Amino acid sequence: MLQEAHALLRSGIDVKIGFIETQNRAETQALVAVQAILNLRPTPTKTVLK
């Protein structure tokens, strides 16, 4: 999906990402690094909803 976002950006379409979890994967982090990041906020990963 991030690769598709890059293709859309190259064709002039504005792309927004609502949430991304990289799982510390270098390839994913590299794909996200070129995007403008707004309001980066850590999110707990072990939250239990009731």
Secondary structure, 3 states (H helix, E strand, C coil): CHHHHHHHHHCCCCCCCCCCCCCCCHHHHHHHHCCCCCCCCCCCCCCCCC
